[in-house]
Amino acid sequence: MEAVHSWWTVRGEGEATSSEHRIDVRFSPLVIHTNRNWKTAHSASTTRTNATFHVAVDGTEASSEVGLPPFKPGIYEGTAEDCRDLSIRFAYHLTFLLGTRVLASGTTSACRETLNLAQGGDGGGDGGLAIEPASERERILVTALRALDGCAASGRHPNAALALVETAILRCLSRAMGIPVPSLLDVCGGHQGPVRCFYTVGMAADRNLLAEDVRYGSGNTQFLKFKLDKDAEKALEVFSALEAEGLLVAGRRTVAIDANCSWDPEFAMDFLARLQKYLPHVYMIEQPFPFEMPFSEAARWALAGRGSRTSARSAASWCTRTRA
């Protein structure tokens, strides 16, 4: 897959024609090769293609990367090709919004179809920012956000691709303004503590292979994630083994469970009850319910406390915190 590079030289808005600004954007595929296969429910490969996006305006630059797991309906729907397609369409939209200010431009891959740029508008306004842009460089980046909004309005681009481009633009704008991204968007805080990186233990039926994978993972991080699906007995066995190996530390949540969207609310209630002893060590339960299940259904079960010895309050908390 080829990279896509687009650039523009533009005249400052309302400025003399001698004032010029340079814009560069670049999409690149990022092929990752691992020394162990993924061992997940939908992939056993050692290769994955992520995507990167780079934005630069007058020397201020920023990049982003999006992880792109193999396709999984309703969960992982973006591909590197989707990101490449968006980068081409984004350049088309941005050219349209810059209009007659463009003095020169170029691209390695032009959009090969006519787009209805009027449909859905261009996003308008200030891009939803909490702080007004002050310089021409900042206003250009806000125009880039509006161009991305125009792409999003078409409904054809997956969220992974949109997030890739948006993150790079926001980071670049943050650096241009000297303001953190959360302040730029008027959202609270951002992550202040250390980032927890989980090693995913593969879905091995053979207990010896499972133990070997645990040893490998725990040699690199304290945080382990297990693909357990609906196997409650396996979950108990895993936690018992972790306890015997001294890998469960009092007061620390170092284990994540991935249910691969295989649970229903009744099973979730029973599962939490059976694992009550080990819940103080569980950091999260990932994707417990099918993607298409309404959240209200899970919440209703949790509040009713059906089919489980776990209290309704405890179950409601867990089902709510682990819905995603």
N, C-alpha and C positions, 0 to 999 in steps of 0.2 A: 504494500500500500504506500502510495506516494504522499509526501508532505504537501501542504498547501500554504503558500506565502502570498499575502496581498499587502500592498502599500499605497499610500496616498501622500501627495504634497498638496496642502490646502492653504488658502488665504484666510487670515484671521477674520472672524465675523465682525464687521463694522470697523475693521482696521485698514490701514493703508495697504496697497497691493504688495508693498515690499516686505510685509510681515508674513512669513511662511512657516508652516508647521508640518512635521513629518509624522505619519502614523504607519505603524507596521503591526500586522497580526499574522500569526503562524500556527497552523495545526500540524502536529507530528504524531504518528503512531509510536507507541513505546512497547516493544516486545520484551516480555519478561520470561526468563528461563529459570526454573527452580531445580534444586538438586533432589527434590522429593516430589512425587505427584500430589495433586490436591486432595484426592480421596474424598470427594464430596458426593452428594446424591446425584449431581448432574454433571460431574466432570472428574476424570481421573488422569488428566493430562499434566505435563510439566511445563506447558507454555500458555501464556495469556497475553493478549494484546490490549493494553490500556491506551489512553490518549492524553496528550498534553496540548496546551494552548498558551501562546505567548502574545502579550500586548506591549507595545512601546509607543509612547507619544513624546516627542522632543527629548529623548534620552531617559525618560522615566519609564521603567519597565517592570513587568510582573508576569509570573507564570502560574499555571494550575495543572493539576493532573486528576484524572478520574479513573477509578478502578472499574474494570468492565468484566465481571464474571461471565461465564457462558450463559447463553440465553435461558431464562426461566420465566414462563408466562406470569405476568402480574407482579413479578419481583425484580428480576434483572432483565430489562428490555432494551437497554442501550448497547450499541456496538461501536467499535472504532470507526466503522464505515458511516454510522449515523453521525458521529462527531465530525467526520470529514465533510459530510453533506451539509451539516449546519454551518461549518466554517465558510463554505462557499456561498451559501445563501445569506449568511450574516454580512459578508463583504458586499454582496449585491445590495442589500438593504442600506448598509452604511453609505455606499456610494450615492444612492438615491437621496438620503437625508442630507448629505453634504452638498449636493446639488452643484450650483455654479461656482462654489468656492474651490472645487477641485481644479488644481492647476496641472497635475500630472498624476497618473496612477498606473498600477500594473498588478497582475496576478498570475500565478502559475497554473490556475485552474478556474476558468470562468464558468459562471452559471449558464447552463445550456438550455434553459427553458424560461419562458416568460412568466414572471411572477406578478400576481395582482397585489401590488404594494399598497393600494388604497384599502383593501379588505382588512378590517380589524384595526386600522390606524397604525400609527408608528409608535404608540406608547405615550407620546406627548409629554409636556411638562418637564419636571426635573428628574425623572427616573425614580421617583419615590424616595428621594434622599432627605435626610433631616437637616442637611446643611447646604446652603446655596453655593454653587461653584463660583469662584472668584476670578480665576485666570482663564485664558483661552485654552490652555492645555486641559484644565478641568472640564470646561464646557464641551470640548471634543469628546472626552470620555463619557460624559453624560449623554451625548448624542449616540455614542456607541451602545449605551444601555437601552436607549430608545430603539435603536436598530434591532437589538436582540429581542425587545418586547414585540416588535413587528414579526419577527420569526416565530416567537412563541404563539402569537395569535393565530397562526395557521393551523395549529394543533397537530402538526405532522412530526414534530421533533420530540424524542423522549427526554425525560427530565435529566438523565445523566449527561446528555449532550448540552442541554441548556445550562446546567450547573457548571460544566467545564468552562464555558465561555464567560458566564456571568462572574464566576470566582476570579478569573484572571483580570477582568475589567475592574471589578471592585477593589482588588488588591492594588492595581495600578493607580486607581483614583485615590485610594487611601494613602499611598506614598506621595502622590502629587500634592495632596492637601495636608499631609503630615498628621492625619487623624486615623485612629484605629477603625477598622471596618464596623465593629458593633456601634460605635458612636456615629459613624456615617449613616447607618441605617436606623439609629435610635432604638436599638435593642439592648437589653440588659446584659452586662457582663461579658460573656464569653467564658471559655474554659480557663480556669486559673490553676488547677492542680496538675499533677503529672498525667501523661497520657498512658492509658493501659493498652498494651498490645497483646492480644490473645493469640496463642498458637492453636490452630484447629487440629485436633486429633482425628485421624482418618476413620472412616466407617469400616473397620475391620471386624469380620465375624470371628476370626481367630484371636483368642485372648492373648496369645503370646505376641502376635503382631501389634495388638492394641497396647500391651505393656511396653513394647519396644518404642512405639510412637510416643507414649507418655514420657518415657525416659529422655527421648530426643528433645521433645518440646520443653520439658522442665529444666533441661540444661541450658535453655536460652531465655526463658521467661517464667515468672511465677504464675502467669495467667494462662489457663488452659480452657479451651472450648471443645465440647464433645457433641458429636452428631448422634443423638439418641433416638430420634423419631418417637415411636410409641413404646419402646422397650423399657418398661419401668424396672424390670429385673436387672437389665444391663446397667441401668442408672445406679441402682443400689450397689451392684458389684463394683462399678467404677469408683463410687465414693468410698466404699469400704477399702478398696485397694489404695486410693489416695491417702486415706487416713492411716493405713498401715505403713505407708512409705514416708509419713511425716510431711506430706504436701498440703495438708489442711491446717492452716494457722488460725488460732483463735483470734477473733476480732477482725479478720480480713476476708473479704469476698474475692476469691481468686478463680472461681470456676463459672463458666458460662455453659448453658445448655442450648443446643440448636435442635428444635423439634421439626424443622423442615415442613412447617405448615400442616402437620399430620394430626394435630389434636382437635378435639371438640371440647366445649366447656366442661362437660361432665368428666371427661378423662383428665382434664387439667386440674379439676378440683381433687380428684382422687390421687393424682400424681403428687401434688403438693402435700397432701396429707401423708403419703407414704414416705416422702423425702423430708418430713418435718425436721428430723435430727440434723440434716445437712443444709437446710435452707440458710443458716447464718453464713455459709461459705459461698452461696450462689450470688454472683454479680448480676446476672440477667438471664432470662429465657428468651431466646431469639425465635421469631416467627412461629409462635405456637399454633396459630389458627390459620385456616385457608385464607388466601388473599380476598376471596369474594365474600367471606363471612362479615356481615355488618357488625360493627363494634358494639352496637346496642345489644345484640344477642349475647355476646360474651359478658358484657357488664350486667345484664339481667340475671344470668346464671350466677355470677360472682356475688351479687347482692342477695340473691335468694339462698346461697350457701347449700345448693342441692348436691346430693350424692357424695358428701364428703364430711369427714370429721373436722376438717379445717374450718375455723370460724369464718363467717361471711366477711368480716372486716379484713382479715388476713388475705383471703382469696381475692376479694375485690382489689386490694392493693396490688397483689401479684399480677392478676390478669390485666389491670390497667397499665402497670409499669412495663409489662413484657409484651404488649400487643404487637409491637413492630418487630 
